[in-house]
Amino acid sequence: MENCTAVSEFILEGFRDHPELQIILFVVFLVLYVTTLVGNSGMIAIISSDTHLHTPMYFFLRNLSFLDLCYSSVIAPKALASFFTQNQTISYAGCVAQLLLFSLFITTEGFLLAVMAYDRFIAICYPLLYPIMMSRKSCQQLVAASYACGCANGVIQTSFSFRLRFCGSSQINHFFCDVPAVMRASVTDTYVNEVVMFALCNVIIVITTVAIFTSYAYILSTILKTRSAEGRYKAFSTCASHMMAVSLFYGTVFFIYAQPAAISTPNQSKMVSVFYTLVIPMLNPLIYSLRNKDVKEGLGRMMGKRLFSMN
């Protein structure tokens, strides 16, 4: 057990098994990340600048775009630097920070998606109470509670992960410091950590998915009782984008964190991780804007203002 207390850096193996793909991976990651930055920054700008979009639904959507920006930015710049320079080391402190921030933001997004489902439930099932129940203060409290849950999970996962012992230049078989990958790099028994991760992730997934599916069960019941075809279409259209985002997010998160087999499948985990760290944050603005008339109109008004000011 030499040097087990003197670890100052880790080696992120990433996709080192395929050196011929490094340039291709750099280009793919760069395109995905730039698209994510442009799409989510644009969504935040549109919602912030257009008073027509200053409603609870778009307040939550703006926070979702902010979270997508944050957790993709925790991962992508380091991965791009590793592909470009072939320097795959990350400092011990950098690894701690990356794991903490990523756990914080990804957990917060899960709770925020549940909050967004609750918002649609109140809007469709109790429209008369909506302005009272989803006041500005209530919306801020719901977002703050989501961040609090994210912080709690991030701190617990990070503290448990870095209580483990590592020897020399420990190799992490991933392109970023994620909980399962850091556990695999340890030289000590990780059974307690695996149980904690499995329990926490499943509790979070159960709480949020129950909230989401309960909300949508009531929403579906209310929609089916609506006599107006136009009203049913509008309600379905409003909820379809959110359900698509929920399905993509929870499908990949469940694969990585909520099943014991994920601990022993690093190569599959890496491929799925690319999807939920870069592809989903890129897709969310497209999902919510292409199917959303208000966002498209807001974009038109923002572009019109800019053209008018330039003239």
N, C-alpha and C positions, 0 to 999 in steps of 0.2 A: 504493500500500500504506500509506495513512495509518492511524494509530491501531492498527496491527496488533499492537503490543506493549502496548497499554493497555486491553485488554478486562477489564472488572471485573464484567460481568454478561452473561447471555444472555437471550433472549426465547423462551419456550416457546410456540410457535404452537398446539400442541394441536389443538383442533377449532375454531379461530377462523374458518374458512371457513363455519361454520354457526352464526352468532350466535343464531339462533332456537332452537337446541338446548341452549344453555348451562344453562338451568334444569333441563331434562330430564336432561342429563348429570350435573348436580350431584346430583340425586335418585338416579339409578341408581348412581353411584359411592358415594354415602353408604350406600345400602341394602346394596350388595355389601360395602363395607368393614366396616360394623357387623356384618353377618352373619359375616364372616370373623373379626372380633375375638371375637364371642360363641362361635362354633363351635370355634375353635382354643383359646381360653382354657378353654372347658369341657372339651375333650379333655385338655388338660394337667392340669387340676384333677382330673378323674376318674382318670386314670392315676396321678397323684402320691398321691392320697388312698387308693386302694384297693390293699391289699397283694396281692390276687389278681392284679393286673395288673402286678406288679413282676417282669416276665419280659423277656428280650431283645427279643422282638417289640414289646412295648409301650414299652420303652425307646426303640427306634428310632422308633416312631410318635409318641411325645411330642416327640422331637427334630424330626420332620417338621412337627408342628404349630407348634413354636417357629419354624422356618424360614419357614413360611407367614405367620406373624404378622410376622416381621421384614421380609421383602422386600415384602409388601403395604404395610407401614407406611412403608417408604422412599419409596413412590410415591404412595399415596392421599392423605395429608394435604396435600401440596403441590398435587396436582391439584384437590382440593376447594377449597382456598383460592383457586386461580386462577379456578375457575368462579364462586365466590361474590363475589370482590372485583374480578374482571376485571383483576387485576394479574398478568401472566404472566411477570414477570421472575424470574430466579433468579441469585444471585451466582455468580461464578466458583468460589469455594470450595465453595458449596452444590452446584453441578453436579458438581464433582470427587467430593465425598463421596457424592452420590446414585449416580453411575455405579460408584464403587468398591464401595459396600455392596451395591448390587443385583447386580453381577457376582459378588461374594463369595457372597451367599446363594443365588442361583439356581444357581450351579455346585455349591455344597455340597449342595443338594437333589438334583441329578442323581446325584451320587456316593452320597448316602444312599439313594436308591431302589435303586441297585445293591447296596448293603450289605443292604438289606431283602430283596432277592431271594436273596442268598447265605444270609441267616439262614433263610429258608424252605427252601432247598435242604438245609442241614445238618439242620434239624428233621425233614424228611420222608424224606430219603435215608439219613441217619445218626443216627437218634433216640437210640441208645445213647451216641454220642459228643457229642451236643448239649450237655449240661451242661459238658463239658470244653472243647469248641471255642468255645462262646459264653459263656464266663465273663464276669463283670462287667468284669474288666480288659480282656478281648478286645473287648467291646462298646464300652467307652470309647475304646480305641485305634482302632477302626474309625470311630467318630464323629469323633475328633480328626483322623484321616487325611483324612476328607471335608472338614473345615473347612480343613485345610492346603492341599488341592487348590483349594478355593474361594478362599482367600487368594492363592495363587500366580496363578490366572487373573485375579482382580480387579486385582491390582497390575500385571500385565503389560498387560491391556487398558486400564487407566486411564493408565498411564505413556505408552503409545503414543498414546492418543487426545489427551492434552493436551500432547504434543510438537508437535502441529500448530499452525498459525498461524490466528488469528481476527481479523477486522477490526471495529472499532466495536462496536455492539450486535448481535452475531451472533444470527441467528434459527435456532432449532432446530425443525425441522418434526416435533415430537412433543410428547406431554404430560409427558415426563420425559427426563432425560439418559441416553439409551441409546447404545451404541457406534456403531451405524450412523448414527443421527441426528446425533450429534456430528461424525462424519466428514463428513457432507454439509454441515455448517455451516462447515467449514474452507475457507480460500482457497488452500490448498496441495494438492499432489498427494497423494492418499491411497492410492496403489497398494500401498505396503508395509503400511499399516495393514489394508487389505482382505485381503491375503494372510495376515497374522498372525492376524486374526480368523477367517478361513475355516479356516486350518490348526488353530488351537487348538480351535475349536468342534467341528470334525470329529473331532479326536483324542479329545476328551472324550466326544463322542457315541458314537464307535466303541467306546472302552474300556468305557463304562458299559452300552451296549446289548448288547455281546458278553457281558459278565458276566451281565446280566439274562436274555438268551435262552438262554445255556448253562445257567444255573441252572434255568430253567423247562423246558428240554428233558429234563434229568435228573429233575426233579420229575414231569413228565408220564409219563415212562417208568416211574418207581416207582409212580405212582398206578394206571396201567393194569395193573400186576402185582398190585395189591391185590385180594384176593378179596372182601373185605367191601364191600358197597354203601355202608354207612354210613361206612366209612373213606374210600372214594373221595369221597363227597359232602363230608365234613368237610374233606378236603385241598383239593378244588376250591374250596369256599367260602372257605377261608382265603386262597387265592391270587388269587381273582377280584377282590377289592377292590384288591389291589396292582397287578394287571395293568391294571385300569381307570385307576388313577392314573398309571401309567407311560405308557399310551397317550395320555392327555390332555396330560401334561407334555411328552413328547418330540415329539409331533406338532406342537405350537405352537413349541417351541424350534427344531426343525429348520427350520420355515418362516422364522423370523426370522433365524437366525444361520448355518445350515449350507448355504446355497445363495447363489451370487453374485448372483442376481436380487434377493435381499432388499435389497441395497444401493440399488437404483433403484426400489423400490416403497414409498415412505413412507406413502401412504394405507392400503394393505393392511396394512402393518406396524403402524400405529396400531390398527386394528381387532383384529388378532390379539393385540397386546400387552395390550389390555383383558382379553382372555380369560385369558392366562396370568399377568397380574399381579394380577387381582382375582377372576376367576371360578373358576380352579382352586384357589387358597387357600380360597375359600368352599366348594367342592365336596368337598375332601379329607375334612374331618370327617364330612360326610354319607355319603360313600362308605364310610369305615371304620367308622362307627357303625351305619348302617342294616342292614348285612349282618353285623354282628359281635355275636354273642350275649353275649360277655364284656363288651364295652363297655356294652351296654344294661343288663346286670345290675349293672355297676359304677355306672352312673348311678342305677339304682334304689336301690342301697345308700347312695350319697352323699346322695340326696334323703331317704331314710329316716332317716339320721343327723341331718340338719338339722331334719326335722320333729320327731324325738324330742327334740333339744336345745331346740327352741322350746317344746315342751310342758312 
